Amino acid sequence: YGSGRNAAPGPVRTGRGTFAWEGADLRYEDGGAVVEHVGSDSRLFGYLRRGDIVRSVNRKHVSSAAAMPQVFRSADLGEGVLFDIERDGEAMYVSVQTK
């Protein structure tokens, strides 16, 4: 129970300040969630990239490692998610809606 496809929605703590969510590995650093890896079977593949810094999710700021679970848990890719990210030093928005 509690793992695999039947797991509750939201990020899973994989280490200190590190989480897995929707097939992406994220860690908190410097005011945001840094994307460590996005699996090729993830619904985020092609939207988020390694090294992206997620500053907010649906306008909810990623203010600390402790805030990450709540911020990401509130997001539903089926309903649509707006990521405020920094990529290669540039601020941008990435909108994702998948089923």
trRosetta pair geometry for C-beta under 8 A, 3 or more apart (Angstrom, degrees):
i j d omega theta_ij theta_ji phi_ij phi_ji
1 6 7.2 -77 -140 105 54 126
2 6 7.7 -45 -41 101 13 91
2 7 5.8 50 -179 -118 39 78
2 8 7.2 -18 -130 -2 70 91
3 6 7.6 33 70 62 34 83
3 7 5.5 15 -126 -72 17 111
4 7 6.1 150 59 -27 37 96
7 12 6.9 -30 176 -68 150 127
9 73 6.4 119 117 -146 86 71
9 76 7.6 3 -174 -101 156 79
10 21 7.0 -58 169 -118 31 104
10 69 5.9 47 173 -167 116 80
10 72 6.1 117 -150 102 62 90
10 73 3.3 6 -110 -102 112 92
11 19 3.7 17 174 176 131 131
11 20 6.4 150 -157 70 76 36
11 21 3.9 -49 -93 -68 82 108
11 26 7.2 -68 -127 48 136 120
11 68 6.1 -38 47 138 160 99
11 69 5.2 -126 57 -110 105 64
11 72 4.6 60 -30 79 110 143
11 73 6.8 -95 11 -55 75 78
12 19 6.4 142 66 -158 38 75
12 20 4.9 -19 56 57 96 93
12 21 7.3 167 12 -72 66 59
13 18 7.2 96 -163 79 59 60
13 19 5.8 -44 -99 -99 43 78
13 69 7.3 -38 -56 -72 92 120
14 18 4.8 -71 70 114 90 103
14 19 6.2 147 9 -118 90 21
14 20 5.2 74 -39 -20 128 98
14 25 7.0 -49 38 -135 156 97
15 18 4.0 18 58 44 92 125
15 27 7.9 -21 74 -107 106 107
16 65 7.6 11 165 177 60 160
17 27 5.5 60 124 -163 91 82
17 28 4.4 -103 -167 40 102 99
17 29 7.7 93 154 -55 134 69
17 65 3.8 -74 -119 -119 81 144
17 68 7.9 110 -156 -1 56 146
18 25 7.0 -1 -175 -175 100 91
18 26 7.1 165 -154 90 55 47
18 27 4.4 -22 -100 -99 77 91
18 28 7.8 -127 -69 8 40 72
18 36 7.6 7 -142 -12 106 148
19 25 7.6 167 90 -154 41 49
19 26 5.1 -17 65 65 87 95
19 27 7.5 160 19 -86 65 42
19 33 7.5 -46 46 -142 114 124
19 68 5.5 -172 -6 134 149 136
19 69 6.9 -173 -111 -76 147 72
19 72 7.1 169 125 26 150 158
20 23 7.7 16 -178 -101 94 9
20 24 7.0 164 -154 81 57 41
20 25 5.4 -26 -99 -99 77 65
20 26 7.5 159 -93 19 26 76
21 24 5.7 -25 69 60 71 90
21 26 6.4 -13 22 9 106 124
21 72 4.8 -67 -123 171 163 146
22 42 5.9 93 139 -160 74 101
22 43 5.8 -69 -178 47 113 99
22 44 5.5 98 117 -22 117 115
22 77 6.4 113 -125 -33 148 138
23 38 6.6 60 121 -163 90 62
23 39 4.1 -99 -177 42 103 113
23 41 6.2 -143 -131 87 148 71
23 42 2.6 -166 99 -98 135 100
23 43 6.8 131 28 17 128 62
23 44 6.3 -177 73 30 99 100
23 45 7.2 -46 114 -39 135 94
24 35 6.0 -52 -174 -137 119 96
24 36 7.9 133 173 48 72 69
24 37 6.8 176 -152 90 53 53
24 38 4.7 -13 -105 -104 90 75
24 39 7.3 -132 -73 9 44 77
24 42 5.8 102 -48 -158 74 161
24 44 5.1 -27 -46 64 125 151
24 48 6.1 17 -114 81 148 141
25 35 7.5 102 76 -165 57 54
25 36 4.2 -57 103 65 103 112
25 37 4.4 29 33 45 113 93
25 38 7.9 -140 22 -66 67 39
26 33 4.3 9 -179 175 127 111
26 34 6.6 148 -157 70 67 42
26 35 5.9 -35 -100 -100 79 47
26 36 6.5 -171 -92 5 22 90
26 54 7.0 -33 -134 24 133 127
26 68 7.0 -179 109 -157 126 136
26 72 7.8 168 43 -72 155 150
27 33 7.1 147 68 -157 22 65
27 34 5.4 -24 64 57 78 97
27 36 5.9 60 -4 -43 102 120
27 65 8.0 -17 -173 -111 58 106
28 32 7.4 -178 -143 101 61 25
28 33 5.9 -41 -91 -99 59 62
28 34 7.5 140 -124 10 9 83
28 62 7.2 -156 -117 160 94 110
28 64 6.6 35 -164 172 153 35
28 65 3.7 -140 25 -82 154 78
28 68 5.9 -123 -65 -48 113 132
29 32 7.1 -27 69 67 58 65
29 34 4.9 -4 36 -14 114 126
29 53 7.7 -97 75 -122 89 107
30 34 7.9 57 42 -51 95 114
30 53 7.3 -50 84 -137 103 141
31 53 7.7 46 87 170 79 128
31 55 6.7 4 136 -125 94 85
31 62 7.5 106 161 90 47 85
31 63 7.5 -22 -142 -132 62 41
32 53 4.1 83 94 172 144 94
32 54 5.4 169 -178 73 104 44
32 55 4.7 -56 -99 -88 123 52
32 62 5.1 81 -134 78 50 124
32 85 7.9 120 -172 -132 146 58
32 86 7.0 159 26 19 171 109
33 53 7.2 145 69 -162 39 53
33 54 4.3 -18 60 56 96 107
33 62 4.9 -95 -20 -171 94 163
33 68 5.8 112 -86 -120 121 114
33 72 7.7 64 -59 -59 170 119
34 51 7.1 -25 -166 -141 94 26
34 52 7.4 157 -152 84 50 45
34 53 5.5 -24 -95 -103 68 72
34 54 7.8 -158 -70 16 19 76
35 38 6.3 -6 -176 -44 122 99
35 48 5.1 -178 -100 160 157 114
35 49 6.4 123 91 90 145 31
35 50 5.7 -135 113 -115 96 30
35 51 6.5 -33 67 33 91 25
35 52 4.4 27 15 53 126 89
35 53 7.7 -131 2 -72 79 28
35 54 6.8 89 -45 -24 92 101
36 50 6.6 1 171 -133 21 86
37 50 6.2 13 -91 -93 41 103
38 42 5.2 -116 -177 54 80 147
38 44 5.3 -114 -144 100 122 104
38 45 5.3 163 140 -93 112 62
38 48 5.4 153 -73 86 144 93
38 49 6.9 -83 10 -110 132 26
38 50 7.0 -135 5 -52 87 69
39 42 4.4 116 62 -29 82 102
39 45 6.7 -77 92 -67 47 115
40 45 5.6 83 -141 -122 32 154
41 45 7.2 103 35 -22 10 143
42 45 4.7 129 66 -34 83 90
43 77 5.3 94 115 157 144 163
43 96 7.3 116 136 171 94 126
43 98 4.3 -164 -166 71 119 159
44 47 5.1 -98 -165 56 60 111
44 48 4.8 -11 168 24 114 110
44 77 7.7 -112 -64 -104 79 139
44 96 6.5 -11 -113 -136 68 164
47 83 7.7 116 151 22 112 139
47 94 5.4 127 -179 168 91 129
47 96 4.8 34 -144 -87 165 120
48 52 5.2 -123 -160 45 82 152
48 54 7.4 -19 -125 -66 130 111
48 83 6.9 -11 -81 82 106 176
48 85 7.3 179 -119 -92 88 158
48 94 6.7 152 -73 98 69 163
49 52 5.2 111 59 -31 68 109
49 87 6.7 70 49 -131 116 119
51 87 7.3 90 106 -138 93 67
51 88 7.6 53 124 -60 127 63
52 85 4.8 -14 -176 -170 109 134
52 86 7.1 152 -163 72 59 49
52 87 5.1 -21 -110 -90 84 88
53 85 6.2 144 73 -162 49 73
53 86 4.3 -6 55 51 108 100
53 87 7.8 -165 24 -66 70 45
54 57 6.5 23 170 -59 123 90
54 62 5.8 74 109 -7 88 151
54 83 5.5 -67 -131 -160 100 110
54 84 7.4 99 -165 71 58 54
54 85 5.3 -37 -99 -99 52 88
55 61 6.8 -36 157 -137 72 72
55 62 6.3 -156 -174 34 23 100
55 84 4.6 -64 67 105 102 99
55 85 6.4 173 6 -103 84 27
55 86 6.4 77 -37 -19 112 93
55 91 7.8 -14 2 -132 147 98
56 59 5.6 16 151 -136 136 19
56 60 5.8 158 -163 70 90 34
56 61 4.8 -44 -96 -94 101 45
56 62 6.2 -159 -90 -6 39 77
56 71 7.6 -120 -150 -161 53 130
56 83 7.5 162 85 -156 53 44
56 84 4.2 23 47 37 93 119
57 60 5.5 -29 67 58 73 93
57 62 6.9 70 -7 -52 94 100
57 71 5.1 118 39 161 119 97
57 72 6.1 95 14 -92 172 53
57 74 7.2 139 106 71 115 97
57 75 4.9 -69 163 -61 126 133
57 81 6.3 -24 -165 -169 90 109
57 82 7.5 141 -165 78 41 54
57 83 6.0 -13 -107 -105 66 68
57 84 7.9 -126 -59 21 29 77
58 74 6.7 -120 55 113 136 108
58 75 5.8 177 -9 -98 120 88
58 81 6.0 -80 -50 -144 96 66
58 82 5.5 105 -93 45 48 85
59 82 7.0 23 -31 81 74 120
59 84 7.5 75 -92 -21 45 126
60 70 7.9 -119 159 118 142 88
60 71 4.8 -175 115 -132 118 88
60 74 6.2 61 7 64 162 144
61 67 7.6 -2 102 138 70 154
61 71 7.5 -99 87 -109 28 136
62 67 6.2 165 -152 97 46 113
62 68 6.0 38 -146 -95 101 72
62 71 5.3 -158 -91 82 73 172
63 67 4.8 57 51 14 82 162
64 67 4.7 98 52 3 76 101
64 68 7.5 -111 98 -24 49 79
65 68 5.7 -29 -161 -5 39 119
66 69 7.9 -50 178 19 38 97
67 70 5.8 -68 -164 47 55 107
67 71 5.5 51 146 -24 87 113
68 71 5.8 -63 -140 39 28 109
68 72 6.0 11 171 -5 68 113
69 72 6.4 -67 -143 46 23 98
69 73 5.7 26 162 -25 65 116
70 73 5.8 -54 -136 36 24 114
70 74 6.6 27 162 -24 59 106
71 74 6.3 -63 -162 27 25 110
71 75 7.5 21 146 -22 58 106
72 75 5.7 -54 -159 24 44 115
75 81 4.6 47 -164 -113 114 125
76 79 4.1 52 89 17 112 110
76 80 7.8 20 87 34 76 37
76 81 7.1 174 63 -61 35 98
77 80 7.6 50 -163 -83 33 15
77 81 5.6 -44 -98 -7 56 120
77 96 5.9 -42 -137 123 91 108
77 97 6.8 158 176 -134 60 33
77 98 4.9 -11 152 46 113 92
78 97 7.3 50 -168 -163 17 73
78 98 6.8 -63 -85 85 49 53
78 99 5.6 67 -122 -116 88 52
79 97 7.3 -98 105 -127 22 96
80 95 6.8 -6 -169 -173 98 94
80 96 7.1 162 -150 87 51 45
80 97 3.9 -19 -96 -88 78 109
81 95 7.3 164 84 -153 47 49
81 96 5.0 -13 59 62 94 93
81 97 7.3 163 15 -75 62 59
82 93 6.0 -16 -170 -167 95 112
82 94 7.6 153 -158 78 47 44
82 95 5.4 -16 -104 -102 71 77
83 93 6.8 148 79 -160 53 56
83 94 4.5 -12 60 60 108 94
83 95 7.7 -165 22 -75 72 30
83 96 7.0 30 -8 1 109 109
84 91 7.3 -4 -179 -167 86 96
84 93 5.8 -29 -100 -101 59 75
85 91 7.5 163 91 -150 41 52
85 92 6.0 -22 68 68 84 76
85 93 7.4 131 20 -114 77 24
85 94 5.8 8 10 3 126 112
86 89 6.9 1 177 -123 102 11
86 90 6.9 159 -156 76 64 31
86 91 5.6 -34 -98 -92 75 59
86 92 7.7 127 -108 21 28 71
87 90 5.8 -29 68 63 70 85
87 92 6.1 -34 22 31 109 120
